[in-house]
């Protein structure tokens, strides 16, 4: 038996409006065409679907079975059509985000809160577990946007600039290095370095300073939360290197100081990596706009 969506709509319309004439008007087809459709459907089913002797025309027991199917299926079809319409119009979609910059959680949450209010029909998720394989995951469409400080030449992937930041040395106000105008790689020898739980190649202090200088700190202590890192630093349990905006935003206490890394400073840039075909989607462009806006707020705080 070959049942089409139009058959389900026909059965429902005749039941709802009580006759072929009104149903035909609602379905925008002629009564003759509708009658032929009913006859063809009954021929397929091998049973009568309508009791024609009653007025208004009503469904037979077999017709009621078909009506129950129509009531189940048609709302799902209409919801799917609305979802596709939203996708075409750019009002719905998926935005799953992977973050290579661990500190960016502090910056991203306000961005997502503002985004949610404007684009409530976009499915937003953060996938921190994919941080180390984020860009391959982007290519495979496991995620839709990657926050990264390391742009690569990848076919089909666009890196859009978000903002620049300075990586700064953070130490207790009582630490001997707090009196220096800036710190160099050699200053980390003998120090306990407190970092996020991220591989070294993803940490600015290693990638931009210590690895090129072949300097190894005395110990590396990994801590998940920025506030805890600053608490330990303020207690003189070690030193750290953090983005300047993170230190300004968290504002844990006044018991630590920041100093530039090297005399010229270390400036890094964050990017939003997206599939090139998605870059012009309205909600993708809006998320990037909000991200830049929040970055300007942090930098001016």
C-alpha positions, -999 to +999 in steps of 0.1 A: +000+000+000+015+033-011+004+061+013+015+097+006+014+127+028-014+141+006-035+111+015-030+117+052-039+154+047-070+144+028-082+121+055-077+146+082-093+175+062-125+155+055-127+144+091-121+180+104-144+198+079-171+171+076-173+167+039-155+166+005-166+202-005-151+220+025-121+197+026-114+204-011-116+242-004-091+239+024-067+217+004-071+240-026-081+212-051-113+204-069-140+182-054-136+158-083-099+155-078-104+149-041-131+122-047-108+104-072-080+105-046-103+089-020-114+062-044-078+054-053-068+052-017-097+029-008-088+007-038-053+004-024-065-004+011-091-028-001-116-014+025-139+017+027-123+045+046-155+067+048-191+061+056-208+079+027-243+073+039-239+096+069-241+134+069-217+148+075-194+122+059-175+103+087-146+080+088-151+042+090-132+022+116-104+017+090-104+054+082-100+062+119-068+041+119-055+062+090-065+094+109-045+083+139-015+079+116-021+113+101-023+129+135+011+114+144+029+120+112+017+153+099+028+174+129+063+159+126+064+166+089+053+202+095+079+206+123+106+193+099+095+217+072+096+246+096+131+235+107+143+234+070+128+268+064+147+281+094+179+266+080+173+282+047+166+315+063+196+313+087+175+315+119+181+279+131+211+256+130+239+241+152+268+258+168+291+233+186+323+250+197+357+235+206+382+256+225+420+253+222+424+283+245+417+270+280+414+305+295+388+314+269+360+298+290+361+330+311+355+351+280+331+328+260+303+323+285+291+360+284+293+358+246+271+327+245+246+342+269+241+372+246+240+349+216+213+327+232+189+356+236+192+366+200+193+331+184+172+309+207+167+283+179+204+276+174+217+245+192+248+257+211+272+234+229+308+235+240+330+205+233+361+209+255+370+172+252+379+178+215+404+206+223+435+187+210+418+175+178+396+205+173+405+214+138+402+178+124+368+177+142+358+209+125+366+194+091+346+163+099+317+185+110+318+172+146+321+208+157+312+241+139+336+266+154+370+264+170+386+291+191+423+289+184+455+310+186+473+289+159+459+295+124+467+269+098+464+267+061+436+241+058+415+238+027+378+246+034+386+263+068+385+300+074+403+317+103+386+349+113+405+373+136+388+379+170+412+400+192+448+404+203+460+399+239+492+400+258+505+370+277+517+384+311+537+370+340+518+368+373+535+365+407+529+373+443+536+409+453+562+394+477+579+373+450+615+383+442+606+386+405+578+411+413+603+439+414+615+434+378+601+456+350+597+424+329+607+387+330+627+366+306+629+329+300+658+325+323+637+339+352+616+307+351+645+284+361+639+272+396+603+284+397+571+264+401+550+273+371+512+270+376+494+263+343+461+251+330+459+213+323+468+217+287+496+202+266+527+225+266+525+233+229+491+250+236+504+272+264+519+306+255+546+305+281+560+273+266+554+279+229+565+315+228+591+317+255+605+286+273+606+260+245+625+284+221+649+293+249+652+256+260+644+266+296+627+242+320+610+254+352+617+235+385+581+222+385+549+225+366+516+224+386+484+221+366+452+237+378+418+238+361+403+271+374+417+306+369+406+318+403+425+289+419+457+297+399+455+333+411+449+321+447+480+300+446+501+327+430+489+353+456+499+328+483+534+326+467+530+289+458+543+295+423+541+318+393+520+318+362+515+332+328+480+343+318+463+364+292+461+400+304+424+402+300+419+371+322+438+387+351+418+419+348+385+401+346+388+377+374+402+403+399+408+377+426+429+399+450+455+426+451+482+403+464+498+396+430+513+417+403+517+413+365+548+419+344+554+417+307+571+387+292+604+400+278+612+437+272+590+438+241+561+417+255+544+387+240+513+395+220+490+367+207+459+367+185+428+346+189+408+333+158+375+317+152+380+288+128+349+278+108+342+258+077+344+283+048+309+274+036+294+283+070+312+316+075+285+337+060+256+321+079+239+349+098+242+332+133+279+324+127+286+360+118+266+372+148+286+349+172+318+363+159+305+399+162+295+393+198+329+377+206+347+407+193+324+430+212+330+411+245+368+412+238+367+450+235+348+452+268+375+431+285+404+450+270+389+483+282+380+471+317 
